[in-house]
Amino acid sequence: MTPPAERPGDEPGPDQASSAYRNEGIRTLLAMFEQGDPDEHQPLGKILQGLQESAFGVFLFVAILPSFIPIPGIGGAVSGPLVLLIGLQMLCGLSRPWVPGFIARRGPRRGTMHRFLGRIDRPLRRLDRMLKPRLPMLVWPLPARVFSGLLLVLVGILLSLPIPFTNYLFGFQLLLFALALIERDGALMLFNWIAAVAACVFFGLGSGQLASHAVDLFQRWSGGL
């Protein structure tokens, strides 16, 4: 379903690049969960297997699923650390995600993903007609990946904080990040950058929670080294 990996020296033309991205776009994401046993467990490692440029986007798409669970505290506690993991890897300049084994073996049931995709099917298919590979300098080059990773780290921290009524808000924002990465859409990524900076300023720096929580996380991680 996905094209073979490009050799390091290959530079595909615009039509070839567009085709490759579309093969890993929203339609492929929808097709992954349309058929099969609803109770079948979908390991994250299997979902990401074979994906190329869109692997970070699909990883993020799956990671934010718990943030839409209407139970206070549950979504952020699960999705937040996963978003942090993705953001840190992009911040370090990785071109593909590294998934620890204990996470790779876990994942949603096919029926859970199917229900979630069913809820957002109509807007997702509308976006499928609007999104396309464009402004690649805002998506794939190292500086763009690093900046996106930094913002994902900050939004992931915000998502993990007990800020009332924000799970859906941050979840939707991260969904747009995932779609920009999946479809290689630099225009949507630019919108995400602006929205994420605004969210960090309004919810994080304005209340001081983002900075204090980031310092607390750093102290925990450094203490465990």
Residue pairs with C-beta under 8 A, 6 or more apart in sequence:
1 23
1 28
1 31
1 50
2 20
2 23
2 24
2 28
2 50
2 51
2 52
3 19
3 20
3 23
3 52
5 52
6 12
12 20
17 133
18 132
18 133
20 52
20 53
21 53
21 54
21 133
21 183
21 184
22 133
24 51
24 52
24 53
24 54
24 58
24 182
25 54
25 128
25 131
25 182
25 183
26 124
26 125
26 127
26 128
26 131
26 179
26 182
26 183
27 128
29 58
29 61
29 117
29 182
30 117
30 121
30 124
32 42
32 47
32 113
33 42
33 110
33 113
33 114
33 117
34 114
36 110
37 110
38 109
38 110
38 111
38 114
39 109
39 110
39 111
40 109
40 110
41 107
41 109
41 110
42 107
42 108
42 109
42 110
42 113
43 104
43 105
43 106
43 107
44 59
44 62
44 99
44 103
44 104
44 105
44 106
44 107
45 99
45 104
45 105
45 107
46 107
47 58
47 62
47 107
48 55
48 58
48 59
48 97
48 99
48 104
51 58
52 96
53 140
53 184
54 181
54 182
54 183
54 184
55 96
55 97
56 86
56 89
56 90
56 96
56 97
56 181
57 177
57 178
57 179
57 180
57 181
57 182
57 183
58 178
58 182
59 86
59 97
59 99
60 83
60 86
60 152
60 174
60 177
60 178
60 181
61 175
61 178
61 179
61 182
62 107
62 108
62 113
63 79
63 82
63 83
63 86
63 174
64 79
64 83
64 171
64 174
64 175
64 178
65 79
65 108
65 112
65 113
65 116
66 74
66 75
66 78
66 79
67 75
67 76
67 78
67 79
67 159
67 167
67 168
67 170
67 171
67 174
68 75
68 116
68 167
68 168
68 171
69 75
72 162
72 164
72 167
73 162
75 159
75 167
75 171
76 159
76 160
76 161
76 162
76 167
76 170
77 160
79 156
79 159
79 160
79 171
79 174
80 156
80 157
80 159
80 160
80 161
81 156
81 160
82 103
82 156
83 152
83 153
83 155
83 156
83 159
83 174
84 152
84 153
84 156
84 157
84 160
85 103
86 97
86 149
86 152
86 156
87 148
87 149
87 150
87 151
87 152
87 153
87 154
87 155
87 156
88 149
88 153
89 97
89 98
89 149
90 145
90 146
90 148
90 149
90 152
91 146
91 149
91 150
91 152
91 153
92 149
93 142
93 145
93 146
95 145
117 124
120 175
127 179
131 179
131 180
131 183
131 185
131 188
132 183
132 185
133 183
133 184
133 185
134 184
134 185
134 186
134 187
135 185
135 186
135 187
135 189
135 190
136 184
136 186
137 144
137 186
138 144
138 186
138 187
138 189
138 190
138 193
139 145
139 148
139 180
139 181
139 184
139 185
139 186
139 189
140 184
144 186
144 189
147 193
148 177
148 181
148 189
148 192
148 193
151 177
151 192
151 193
151 196
151 197
151 200
152 174
152 177
152 196
154 196
154 200
154 204
154 210
154 214
155 170
155 173
155 174
155 177
155 196
155 199
155 200
157 204
157 210
157 213
157 214
157 217
158 166
158 170
158 199
158 200
158 203
158 204
158 209
158 210
159 166
159 167
159 170
159 171
159 174
160 213
161 209
161 210
161 213
163 203
163 209
166 203
169 199
170 199
173 192
173 195
173 196
173 199
176 188
176 191
176 192
176 195
177 189
177 192
177 196
179 185
179 188
180 186
180 188
180 189
180 192
181 189
200 210
203 209
203 210
204 210
204 211
205 211
